[in-house]
Every structure is written in structure tokens, then in C-alpha cells.
Amino acid sequence: MSWLLSLYETYNSNDKCVGVIEKKYNDREYTLLPIAHTTQNAQIEVEITEQGDFHSARVLDKTEFSTLIPCTEKSASRAGSVVAPYPLHDKLSYVAGDFVAYGGKIKKEEPFAAYIQQLEGWANSEFATPKLKSIYRYLSKRRLIQDLVVGKPVLYLDANQKLITTWDKKYESLHGEKPRIFTAVPGEVDSVFIRFNVHSPDKALTKVWKDTELYDSFIGYYSQLLGEEDICYVTGEKLPGTDKHANKIRNSGDKAKLISANDTSGFTFRGRFTHSHEAATISYEVSQKAHNALKWLIQRQGKTMENRVFLVWGNDSPEVPCLTDNDNIFAMEFGSESSRPITLKAHTNQEFAFDLAKALSGYRNKLAIKSASKANVNILVLDSATTGRMAVLYYRNLDKKLYFDKLIDWHSKCAWLHRYQKDGQGDLLQFWGAPATKDIAFAAYGSKANDKLVKGLMERMLPCIVDGRRIPQDIVRSATHRASNPVAMDKWEWEKTLSITCALINEREGYDVALDKENTDRSYLFGRLLAIADVMERSALDKDEKRSTNAIRYMSVFSQHPERTWRTIQNALQPYQAKFGKQLNYYSSMIDEVASQIPFDEFNNEPLTGKYLLGFYSQRYKLYQKTEKKQDEGNHAGDEDHKEDSSSGM
């Protein structure tokens, strides 16, 4: 029950956000739902006058579908032919009193009778508002469809004056081209969802589904109708309980529930308890607040991969750096407004850990200003095996200070130099740190890996970050194998795979990007040799030459048979050495220096470990740094000469 308690506390800490409409990056709206409310996709909006008369109606655009509506326990979980009306906005068969008169088909009881009776109770209660009474007065007239098919119609009748539920070309003679309503509704038109609003010519009124006064009205009214009180297993208080819990957790079409006790099919409690409440009782208020907080957090900051949700949040303040992603860590350390590649001042784990610790500590202190003395961070992973059941796959509740310490440790140990991150302008940025878990899946399984593999790896990486466990060997082995086969992928993909693989190996070895000339590990030295051969051949080629060097082409077999393959690579270098002798002597002497450090008995065909990739990357990075430095010095010298020429000319 701890995850429910954390969500309940989160709702109470953020109660100022209840009913406040927020927008995501794609302009999709979301909000922290009030209790006894949910969201539905409406296709028609009907305007009612303050006197309770029909004003107008229109078919909504897809961007306007999402509507916040009041709901009861039964309506929130209704399915099939069960008649359980929503209190205000609902499907046509519920809200239209003339539904049967226009050819509508009902199975058992008439939905409108149940709907209008429920609405009457609310409209005549002490909690009723003027808007609610206006809508009730109009719907009591039982003429909704009659008003929707005349004037500027949104619904249409056939030759027999019956409602057209499915469009057919034969209706073109009556109504012309296919009306919008038939593309807006996913099924037949008789299941269209209708929302109501109150129109006033004299004053601007808040939309009914955005009116906080109406939210409070229904909450106050419905709280009187709840069941008997019982001990809530989450809070320990005696409150009205419920056995019907919310769905639509991940999105508006999600039918899976986290809590369910339906023994009409399957076994959830039968055999151990007679009734579901004997297993556990949860109060209606806690269930509503916890589920609504979860929906809000998922829409706000959750990471979803093939319906599996990865969520990190704080009880007191939701904004917490996510441990499965490095975007926010990257922004905190280097700044998100940079438009040019970053030149790093240091490349050691200790220096990076210090810089990152400063950034995270500052962020932590910023949050602590708003926080209570006890601040926790929650990590939650959700997924569903069926359409009706959802499970908590992983849950941890950590002290916020401990969480930040875990982040610092992870981004210090599993760190390497990467160049695949892009800024807002699309330019590549250079950063030093741990790759995101999704990028680790990219390195291990390739860019075309299916979502099941990716979400499985992301879940497996959580204990490595949170508990400090070693990265599973099969992930490291798979990434090493792919990084050793550059000819099988594009250059950009291989470079990204290489740096991520180095980070995974470095988590175990604790090396730096800076070249370690004192390292005598056999694999590390062979990797250095391969890098020198690669840079040497690349420097001898024309700038327009895009083909892979021999070192890159033979990289895969080199990792398995280094001594034999090295002879092949070295023989391939001889023509370049003969042609550019003096220019390449620097690289030749470096090859001799590194090769001499490998003991005679270790210069053999025994397969290399992943450390050879660290040696390869560090040596290549060092050589390219020197080349860029020489070019900069040459350009600078050229500028000075140009200045002298200009001055002498004057």
C-alpha cells in the first residue's frame, strides 16, 4: 500500500493544481483531476441558454475531444450493457429523451430514465449551481435529437425520419457529402458522446467542464451518497470505502485497473476470503486521489514504452531528475540554452563527479526550500499483461538525499565522452556522463530493436542505478559485440554505440577518456594499436575519401584474433608508409612504442576483452585532439601573417 500512500500524499501536496489545465509539448491538455471526476472524449458540444433552451451545437475537432466530466463509482467502471449513467455529460442514448422515438435501440432498461433521475437528484440538491439547473431544465424536455437534426444539423435523419447511425452513399441525395460527425465518431453515431455548456449573450461564462464551482458542487453532493465507513488500509482512518477503482490510468482508452476484485470471472480473492473487503479496504477518497495523481504524473513526466510506464516523482514536489533519462541531468550540468558543442575542461571521473554533485546539490537545495523536513522520491514501473489488469512491476521509495547520491554515483561511474546529444538547434553537443537507459538498449540491440526488448532492458537497469548492482553481463557483451562490428552500421550509429559501450565497460573498470600510457593491460594496448592504425590510414587518405580504413574493416575479427589480424592490418599500411614516409613516421614510431609494451607471450590470438574498446577510443581521441590543436595553431599563425601583410601594405 506504500505506493498508494505516496500518490495520495502527492495529490494533497499539489491540490492547487486540481482542475488547472496544463499543456504538454504537443499542445495536448491534461490536469490533476478532482475526485469523483474523469476524462472522456466528446464529439459533440451542445450549448444551452441560461433559461434552459437549446442554443446551438457543433461537431468538435480532435484537439478538443478531451473533456473533464463528473462520474460515479459505477459509471467510471461501466462495461457492456450495464446501465450506469455519468452525472452530466454522456452518450447520446443516455442524454437524449427522444432517442427511442428516432429509432434508437435499447437492450433492457432505458438509459435516459436512469440518467435523468440521477441528474434530478443533483439539480434539486443544496449543492446545485445555476448552470446545472439550466442543463437539467433543457434535458427534461426530451427533445435533444429533435434540436440536433434541424437548422444547422450535427445529426442526420433518413427518409423514414430515423437517425442515421452509419453513413452510406445512398444518403448523399438527402444530405450531400459525408457529414463530419461520421468521421469524428469511432463507431456508430448512436454512441456519440455529448458534452453540455451554458451560453449567455451578456457575459462570458466559464466552460462547464472547466468550472471549479461545478466540480465542488458534484463532490459535495456525491460525498453524501457514498457507502458505509470502514478502516482504510492506506491511511488507517475510518472513511467511506469502495470496491470500484479507476481505469484510464495511462491514457483515455486504457481499460486496465491496478486494483480489482471481480470474481465473476477468474480468482482474485475467492478461496481465501468470502468478500473482497476482507482482503483489503481502501477508502473512496484515497482511491480517487491516488489514481488521479498517478494519471497526472504519467501525463506530466512519465516515460512510456509500449504501454510500460517508467515514473519518478517526489511526494512534495513532482519535479525530480529522472534516472532513466539524462536530458535533465545534462541540462543541469551544462545548461540547456547552449547552441554550440561544449568544450569540456576535464575528463576524469573525480572531476565530473564533483561538477555533477554541485549541479545536483544545487537542484536538491532548490527543491528543499519548498519541501517539508521529510522528502521522498518514488520510482514506479507499471505494465499490463491483459486489457483489464495492470501490475506494479517495480516500486521504490527513497529519501531524496539518498536518491540524489545514487544519481551522482551512477553518472560518475558509468560515464564516458559522448557526441550524439543534440541541442534545440539540432547541433551535436559533447557531454561526459552516463547514457540514458533507452540509449543503452540502442547500443545493445540496435536502433531497430522492438519495444519489448527496450522496455525490458530499461527495467533491468533500474537496480543498477538505484541499488548499485553491476550491469548484467549479457547487455555489456551484446553492446561490445555490436561496437566491434562497425561495418554493419552507419558511421553515426557506430560512433554512438562505441561511446555507450565504453561507458558500460567503464562502469566495471573505472577508466578515464584521457589516454593512460601506464596501462599495460593486453586488451587495452591492442586497442591502442588499432586506433593508431585507423588514424594513420585516415590521415593518408584524401579528405573526400569516405571509405572505411582497414583497421575499421577488420575490427570485428581483430577482437577475436588480434595477433593474426594485426599482421594483415600492418601489411595494408605499408603502401601508405612508402608514399607518405616522413608524414607518417610519427604514427609508425607510436606503433612501435605501444607494441613493445605487450609482453612477448601475450602477443597472441587469444580474444580481447571489452577493455580494447577503451584503449581504442582513448588513443583515437588523443590523436584527433592533437590534429585539431595543430590545425588551430596553423590557422592562428595564418591570421598573424595576414595582419603583418596588411600593416606593411599600409
C-alpha positions in Angstrom: 0.0 0.0 0.0 3.0 2.3 0.3 2.8 3.4 -3.4 -0.9 4.3 -2.9 0.0 6.4 0.2 2.8 8.2 -1.7 0.4 9.1 -4.5 -2.3 10.2 -2.0 0.3 12.5 -0.3 1.4 13.8 -3.7 -2.3 14.7 -4.5 -2.6 16.6 -1.2 0.7 18.4 -1.7 -0.4 19.6 -5.2 -4.1 20.4 -4.5 -3.6 23.8 -6.1 -3.2 22.1 -9.4 -6.6 20.4 -9.2 -8.7 21.4 -12.3 -6.0 23.6 -13.6 -5.5 22.9 -17.3 -1.9 22.3 -18.4 -0.4 21.7 -21.8 2.2 19.2 -23.0 4.8 19.9 -25.6 2.3 18.7 -28.3 -0.4 21.0 -27.0 -2.4 18.1 -25.5 -4.2 19.3 -22.4 -4.2 17.5 -19.0 -5.0 18.3 -15.4 -4.9 16.9 -11.9 -8.5 15.6 -11.8 -10.8 16.4 -8.9 -12.1 13.4 -7.0 -15.3 11.9 -8.5 -14.2 13.1 -12.0 -12.7 11.5 -15.0 -12.0 12.4 -18.7 -13.9 11.3 -21.8 -13.6 12.1 -25.5 -16.6 14.1 -26.6 -17.5 14.5 -30.2 -20.5 17.0 -30.0 -20.8 20.1 -27.9 -24.3 21.4 -27.1 -24.9 25.0 -25.9 -27.9 25.6 -23.6 -29.2 29.1 -22.7 -29.5 30.2 -19.0 -33.3 29.8 -19.3 -32.9 26.1 -20.3 -33.5 26.3 -24.0 -31.4 24.9 -26.9 -29.0 27.5 -28.4 -26.6 25.7 -30.8 -24.5 22.6 -31.3 -21.3 21.7 -33.2 -19.0 18.8 -34.0 -15.7 19.1 -32.2 -12.2 18.9 -33.7 -10.0 16.1 -32.4 -7.9 18.5 -30.5 -11.0 19.5 -28.5 -12.2 16.0 -27.7 -10.8 15.6 -24.2 -13.4 16.6 -21.6 -13.3 16.6 -17.8 -16.6 15.1 -16.5 -18.1 14.1 -13.1 -18.5 10.4 -12.6 -19.9 8.0 -10.0 -18.2 4.7 -8.9 -20.5 2.7 -11.2 -20.2 4.9 -14.3 -16.4 5.1 -14.0 -16.2 1.3 -14.4 -19.3 0.6 -16.5 -18.9 -2.0 -19.3 -21.1 -3.9 -21.7 -24.9 -3.5 -21.4 -24.8 -2.3 -17.8 -26.8 1.0 -17.4 -24.7 3.3 -15.3 -25.1 6.9 -16.4 -22.5 9.7 -15.9 -23.9 12.5 -13.8 -23.9 15.2 -16.5 -22.2 14.6 -19.9 -22.7 11.2 -21.5 -23.5 9.2 -24.7 -26.5 10.1 -26.9 -28.5 7.1 -25.7 -28.3 8.4 -22.1 -28.9 12.1 -22.5 -31.5 12.1 -25.3 -35.0 11.7 -24.1 -36.2 11.2 -27.7 -33.6 8.5 -28.5 -36.2 5.7 -28.9 -38.5 7.9 -30.9 -35.8 8.4 -33.5 -35.1 4.7 -33.9 -32.6 4.3 -31.2 -32.3 0.7 -29.9 -32.0 -0.2 -26.2 -31.4 -3.6 -24.7 -33.2 -3.7 -21.3 -34.0 -0.6 -19.3 -34.0 2.8 -20.9 -30.6 4.6 -20.2 -32.3 8.1 -20.3 -34.6 7.2 -17.4 -31.7 6.3 -15.1 -29.7 9.4 -16.3 -32.4 12.0 -15.8 -33.3 10.6 -12.4 -29.7 10.8 -11.2 -29.4 14.4 -12.7 -32.6 15.4 -11.0 -31.3 14.4 -7.6 -28.2 16.6 -8.1 -30.0 19.5 -9.6 -32.5 19.6 -6.7 -29.9 19.3 -4.0 -28.4 22.1 -1.9 -25.2 21.8 -4.0 -26.8 22.6 -7.3 -25.4 25.6 -9.4 -27.3 27.8 -11.9 -25.5 26.1 -14.9 -26.5 22.7 -13.7 -30.2 23.7 -13.3 -30.2 25.2 -16.8 -28.9 21.9 -18.3 -31.4 19.9 -16.3 -34.4 22.0 -17.4 -33.5 21.6 -21.0 -32.9 17.8 -20.9 -36.1 17.3 -19.1 -37.9 18.4 -22.3 -36.8 15.2 -24.0 -36.0 16.8 -27.4 -32.3 16.7 -27.8 -32.2 14.8 -31.1 -35.0 16.9 -32.5 -32.9 20.0 -31.9 -29.7 18.4 -33.3 -31.3 17.5 -36.7 -32.8 20.9 -37.6 -31.3 24.2 -38.6 -27.5 23.6 -38.8 -27.7 19.9 -38.1 -25.0 17.8 -36.5 -27.0 14.6 -36.6 -29.0 13.4 -39.7 -32.2 11.5 -40.4 -33.0 9.1 -43.2 -36.2 9.2 -45.4 -38.2 7.5 -42.6 -37.2 10.2 -40.1 -35.0 7.8 -38.2 -31.4 8.6 -37.0 -28.7 7.6 -39.5 -26.1 5.7 -37.4 -23.8 4.6 -40.2 -23.1 6.6 -43.4 -23.9 5.2 -46.8 -23.7 6.7 -50.3 -27.4 6.4 -50.7 -27.8 9.2 -48.2 -25.9 11.7 -50.5 -29.2 12.5 -52.2 -30.6 13.7 -48.9 -27.6 15.4 -47.3 -24.8 15.8 -49.9 -21.3 14.9 -49.0 -20.5 12.8 -45.9 -21.0 15.0 -42.8 -18.2 15.5 -40.3 -19.9 13.6 -37.5 -19.4 10.3 -39.3 -15.7 10.7 -39.2 -15.5 12.1 -35.7 -17.2 9.2 -34.0 -15.1 6.0 -33.9 -18.2 3.7 -34.1 -21.9 4.2 -34.9 -23.4 7.7 -34.4 -25.8 6.5 -31.7 -22.8 6.1 -29.4 -21.6 9.7 -29.8 -20.5 11.4 -26.6 -22.1 14.7 -25.9 -20.9 17.5 -23.6 -23.0 20.4 -22.5 -22.2 24.1 -22.0 -24.3 27.1 -20.9 -24.3 30.2 -23.2 -25.0 33.7 -22.1 -25.3 36.7 -24.5 -24.5 39.2 -21.8 -21.4 37.7 -20.0 -18.6 35.3 -20.6 -19.2 32.1 -18.7 -16.5 29.6 -17.8 -16.9 26.3 -19.8 -18.9 23.8 -17.8 -16.1 21.2 -17.9 -13.6 23.8 -16.7 -15.8 25.3 -13.9 -14.3 24.6 -10.5 -17.6 25.6 -8.9 -19.3 22.8 -10.7 -16.5 20.4 -9.6 -17.1 21.3 -6.0 -20.8 21.0 -6.5 -20.7 17.4 -7.5 -18.0 16.4 -5.0 -20.2 17.8 -2.2 -23.3 16.1 -3.5 -21.8 12.8 -4.2 -19.9 12.6 -0.8 -23.3 12.2 0.8 -24.2 9.1 -1.3 -21.1 7.1 -0.5 -21.2 3.7 1.3 -20.6 2.7 4.9 -17.4 3.7 6.6 -14.6 1.2 7.2 -10.9 1.2 8.1 -8.8 2.4 5.1 -5.7 0.2 4.8 -3.7 3.1 3.3 -4.3 5.9 5.8 -5.6 3.9 8.8 -8.6 6.2 9.1 -12.3 5.3 9.1 -13.7 6.5 5.8 -16.4 5.5 3.3 -14.9 2.6 1.3 -15.1 1.5 -2.3 -14.5 -1.7 -4.3 -14.6 0.0 -7.7 -11.4 1.7 -8.7 -10.4 3.8 -11.6 -9.1 2.8 -15.0 -7.8 5.1 -17.9 -4.5 5.3 -16.0 -2.1 5.6 -18.9 -4.5 7.2 -21.4 -8.1 7.9 -22.1 -8.6 4.5 -23.7 -6.8 2.4 -21.1 -9.2 -0.2 -19.6 -6.6 -1.9 -17.3 -7.0 -1.4 -13.5 -4.4 -1.6 -10.8 -6.9 -2.7 -8.1 -9.8 -5.0 -8.9 -11.8 -7.6 -7.1 -14.1 -9.1 -9.7 -14.7 -12.8 -9.0 -17.4 -13.3 -11.6 -14.5 -14.4 -13.9 -11.2 -15.7 -12.5 -10.0 -15.7 -9.0 -8.7 -12.7 -7.1 -9.7 -13.3 -3.6 -12.1 -16.3 -3.6 -10.9 -19.3 -1.7 -9.2 -17.2 1.0 -11.9 -14.6 1.7 -15.7 -14.5 1.4 -15.8 -10.9 0.4 -13.3 -8.6 -1.3 -13.3 -6.1 1.6 -12.0 -8.8 3.9 -8.7 -8.9 1.9 -8.2 -5.1 1.9 -10.4 -2.0 2.1 -9.5 1.3 0.5 -11.4 4.5 1.1 -13.1 6.2 -1.9 -11.2 9.4 -1.2 -7.8 7.7 -1.2 -8.5 5.6 -4.3 -9.7 8.7 -6.2 -6.8 10.9 -5.1 -4.1 8.3 -5.6 -5.3 7.2 -9.1 -5.8 10.8 -10.2 -2.4 11.8 -9.0 -0.9 8.8 -10.9 -2.7 9.8 -14.1 -1.5 13.4 -13.8 2.1 12.4 -13.1 2.2 10.0 -16.1 0.8 12.7 -18.4 3.2 15.2 -17.0 6.5 13.4 -16.7 6.1 9.7 -17.3 8.2 7.8 -19.8 6.0 5.2 -21.7 7.5 2.4 -23.8 5.0 0.0 -25.4 2.5 0.6 -22.6 5.1 0.1 -19.9 5.3 3.3 -17.8 8.5 4.5 -16.0 7.8 7.2 -13.5 9.9 9.1 -11.0 8.4 11.8 -8.8 8.7 13.5 -5.4 5.9 13.4 -2.8 6.3 17.1 -2.0 7.5 18.4 -5.4 7.0 16.3 -8.5 10.0 17.8 -10.4 12.8 15.2 -9.8 15.5 14.3 -12.3 14.6 11.0 -13.9 17.1 8.2 -13.5 16.2 6.5 -16.9 17.0 9.7 -18.9 19.9 12.0 -19.0 18.3 15.1 -20.6 17.6 16.8 -17.3 21.0 15.9 -15.8 22.6 17.2 -19.0 20.7 20.5 -18.8 21.5 21.0 -15.1 25.2 20.5 -15.6 25.9 22.2 -18.9 22.9 24.4 -19.4 20.0 23.8 -21.8 20.4 27.1 -23.7 23.8 26.3 -25.3 23.7 26.3 -29.1 27.3 25.1 -29.7 29.2 22.0 -28.8 30.6 22.1 -25.3 34.4 22.0 -24.8 35.0 20.0 -21.6 37.6 21.2 -19.2 38.2 17.8 -17.6 37.7 14.2 -18.4 38.2 12.4 -15.1 35.6 10.7 -13.1 36.5 12.6 -9.9 36.2 16.0 -11.6 33.0 15.1 -13.3 31.5 13.7 -10.1 32.4 17.0 -8.3 30.8 19.1 -11.0 27.7 16.9 -11.2 27.4 16.8 -7.4 27.4 20.6 -7.4 24.7 20.8 -10.0 22.5 18.1 -8.3 23.1 19.6 -4.9 22.0 23.0 -6.1 18.9 21.4 -7.6 18.3 19.4 -4.4 18.7 22.6 -2.2 16.3 24.5 -4.6 13.7 21.8 -4.1 14.3 21.6 -0.3 13.2 25.2 0.1 9.7 24.1 -0.9 9.8 20.8 0.9 8.8 19.5 4.2 11.5 18.1 6.5 10.8 14.6 5.2 11.1 14.5 1.4 11.0 11.2 -0.6 11.4 10.2 -4.2 9.3 7.4 -5.7 10.3 5.1 -8.6 7.4 3.2 -10.2 7.1 0.9 -13.2 3.7 -0.2 -14.5 2.6 -2.6 -17.2 -0.4 -4.7 -18.2 -0.4 -8.3 -19.5 -4.1 -8.1 -20.4 -6.6 -5.3 -21.3 -8.2 -5.4 -17.9 -5.3 -5.9 -15.4 -2.3 -3.8 -14.6 0.6 -4.6 -12.3 3.2 -2.6 -10.4 6.5 -4.2 -11.7 8.9 -2.1 -9.6 8.5 0.3 -6.8 11.0 2.0 -4.6 10.6 4.9 -2.1 13.9 6.6 -1.3 14.9 9.6 0.8 15.5 12.5 -1.6 19.1 13.0 -0.5 19.9 9.3 -1.0 18.3 9.4 -4.4 20.5 12.3 -5.5 23.5 10.5 -4.1 22.6 7.4 -6.2 22.3 9.6 -9.3 25.7 11.2 -8.7 27.3 7.8 -8.2 25.7 6.4 -11.4 26.6 9.3 -13.6 30.2 9.2 -12.2 30.8 5.5 -12.6 29.0 4.7 -15.8 30.5 7.7 -17.6 32.2 8.3 -20.9 32.5 11.1 -23.5 29.5 11.2 -25.9 28.8 13.2 -29.0 25.3 12.1 -30.0 23.2 14.6 -27.9 21.6 17.5 -29.8 20.6 20.9 -28.6 17.5 22.9 -29.6 19.0 24.0 -32.9 19.9 20.4 -33.9 23.6 20.8 -33.4 25.6 18.0 -31.8 26.8 18.5 -28.2 29.7 16.9 -26.5 29.0 15.7 -22.9 30.6 13.4 -20.4 28.3 11.2 -18.3 26.1 8.1 -18.2 23.9 7.3 -21.2 20.2 7.1 -20.9 18.8 3.6 -20.4 17.0 3.8 -23.7 20.3 4.6 -25.4 21.9 1.6 -23.7 19.2 -0.5 -25.4 20.1 1.2 -28.6 23.8 0.1 -28.2 23.0 -3.4 -27.1 20.2 -4.3 -29.6 20.4 -1.7 -32.4 18.2 1.2 -33.5 15.6 -1.2 -34.9 15.1 -3.2 -31.7 11.5 -3.8 -30.8 9.9 -2.1 -27.9 9.6 -5.3 -25.8 13.4 -5.6 -25.7 13.9 -1.9 -25.0 11.4 -1.8 -22.1 12.8 -5.0 -20.7 16.3 -3.6 -20.6 15.1 -0.3 -19.1 13.5 -2.2 -16.2 16.7 -4.4 -15.7 18.8 -1.3 -15.5 16.9 0.2 -12.6 18.6 -1.9 -9.8 22.0 -0.9 -11.3 21.2 2.8 -10.8 19.2 2.6 -7.6 21.0 -0.2 -5.8 24.4 0.0 -7.3 24.3 -3.5 -8.9 26.6 -4.5 -11.7 25.3 -4.1 -15.2 24.1 -7.5 -16.5 26.9 -9.2 -18.4 24.7 -10.1 -21.4 24.0 -6.4 -22.0 27.7 -5.5 -21.9 28.6 -8.5 -24.1 25.9 -7.6 -26.7 27.0 -3.9 -26.8 30.7 -4.9 -27.1 29.9 -7.3 -30.0 28.0 -4.6 -31.9 30.7 -1.9 -31.2 33.3 -4.3 -32.6 31.4 -4.6 -35.9 31.4 -1.0 -37.4 31.0 -2.1 -41.0 27.5 -3.4 -40.1 26.1 0.1 -39.4 26.3 3.7 -40.4 29.2 5.8 -39.0 27.0 7.9 -36.7 25.3 4.8 -35.3 28.7 3.1 -34.7 30.1 6.2 -33.0 27.1 6.3 -30.7 27.3 2.6 -30.0 31.0 2.8 -29.3 30.8 5.6 -26.7 27.9 4.0 -24.9 29.7 0.6 -24.8 32.7 2.3 -23.4 30.5 3.8 -20.6 29.2 0.3 -19.8 32.6 -1.3 -19.7 33.9 1.7 -17.8 31.3 1.1 -15.1 33.3 -2.0 -14.2 36.8 -0.8 -14.9 36.8 2.8 -13.8 39.0 4.2 -16.6 39.1 7.7 -18.0 38.8 9.0 -21.5 42.2 10.6 -21.1 44.8 8.2 -22.5 46.5 6.0 -19.9 50.0 5.4 -21.1 50.9 3.5 -18.0 48.1 0.9 -18.6 49.8 -2.4 -19.6 46.6 -4.4 -19.9 46.9 -6.6 -23.1 43.5 -5.7 -24.5 43.9 -2.0 -23.8 47.2 -2.0 -25.6 45.9 -3.8 -28.6 43.0 -1.3 -28.7 45.6 1.5 -28.8 47.4 -0.2 -31.8 44.1 -0.4 -33.7 43.3 3.3 -33.1 46.8 4.4 -34.3 46.4 2.3 -37.5 43.0 3.8 -38.1 44.1 7.4 -37.7 47.3 6.8 -39.6 45.5 5.5 -42.7 42.8 8.1 -42.4 45.4 10.9 -42.4 46.9 9.5 -45.6 43.6 9.4 -47.4 42.1 12.3 -49.3 39.6 14.4 -47.4 36.9 13.4 -49.8 37.6 9.7 -49.3 34.7 8.2 -47.2 35.6 4.5 -47.2 36.4 2.7 -44.0 40.0 2.2 -43.1 41.4 -1.3 -42.8 41.5 -1.0 -39.1 37.8 -0.4 -39.0 37.0 -3.1 -41.6 38.9 -5.7 -39.7 37.8 -4.6 -36.2 35.4 -7.5 -35.5 37.9 -10.2 -36.4 40.7 -8.3 -34.7 38.9 -8.5 -31.4 38.8 -12.3 -31.8 42.3 -12.9 -33.4 44.4 -9.9 -32.6 47.9 -11.2 -33.5 46.9 -12.7 -36.8 44.7 -9.7 -37.8 47.3 -7.2 -36.8 49.7 -8.6 -39.3 47.1 -8.1 -42.0 46.4 -4.5 -40.9 50.1 -3.6 -40.7 50.7 -5.0 -44.2 47.9 -2.9 -45.5 49.6 0.2 -44.0 52.9 -0.3 -45.8 51.8 1.3 -49.2 50.8 4.5 -47.3 54.1 4.5 -45.3 56.0 4.2 -48.5 54.1 7.0 -50.2 53.9 9.4 -47.2 57.0 8.3 -45.3 58.0 11.4 -43.4 54.4 12.5 -42.7 53.6 9.1 -41.2 56.8 8.4 -39.3 55.2 9.8 -36.1 52.5 7.1 -36.2 55.0 4.4 -37.1 57.1 5.2 -34.1 54.0 5.3 -31.9 53.0 1.8 -33.1 56.5 0.5 -32.2 56.2 2.1 -28.8 52.8 0.6 -27.9 53.6 -2.8 -29.4 56.8 -3.0 -27.4 54.7 -2.8 -24.2 52.9 -6.0 -24.9 54.8 -8.9 -23.4 56.0 -11.5 -25.9 54.0 -14.3 -24.5 50.8 -12.2 -24.6 51.1 -11.1 -28.3 48.9 -14.0 -29.5 45.4 -14.8 -30.8 43.6 -15.0 -27.5 40.3 -13.0 -27.9 40.4 -9.5 -26.4 38.2 -8.2 -23.6 36.0 -5.2 -23.9 38.9 -3.1 -22.5 40.3 -2.9 -26.0 37.4 -0.5 -26.9 38.5 1.8 -24.1 42.1 1.8 -25.4 40.9 2.3 -29.0 38.6 5.2 -28.0 41.1 7.0 -25.7 44.0 6.7 -28.2 42.0 7.8 -31.1 40.5 10.8 -29.1 44.1 11.8 -28.1 45.4 11.7 -31.7 42.4 13.7 -33.1 42.8 16.2 -30.3 46.5 16.8 -31.3 45.5 17.1 -35.0 42.8 19.7 -34.2 45.3 21.6 -32.0 47.8 21.7 -34.8 45.2 23.0 -37.2 44.1 25.7 -34.8 47.7 26.8 -34.3 48.2 26.8 -38.1 45.1 28.9 -38.6 46.2 31.3 -35.8 49.6 31.7 -37.4 48.0 32.4 -40.8 45.9 35.1 -39.1 49.1 36.7 -37.7 50.8 36.6 -41.1 47.8 38.2 -42.7 47.9 41.0 -40.1 51.6 41.7 -40.8 51.0 41.7 -44.5 48.1 44.2 -44.1 50.1 46.5 -41.9 53.1 46.5 -44.2 50.8 47.3 -47.2 49.6 50.4 -45.4 
